[in-house]
């Protein structure tokens, strides 16, 4: 049985996670993402962490793969 859940994310958390999902396509790093979003690197990591914990994930790989699958 396949269970599809909707991720609960604030607008800013969604922007951060979408930006992290483009790292491979655009060949950029986290500090460049933070600069692009106009926040410091530590705030970027805090948004990432809060989004993961809020949705019940403890590994980044599982979270980003489920996020990418849900967005498709």
Secondary structure, DSSP 8 states (H G I E B T S, - for coil): ----------HHHHHHHHHHHTHHHHT--HHHHHHHHTS-HHHHHHHHHHHHHHTT---HHHHHHHHHHHH-
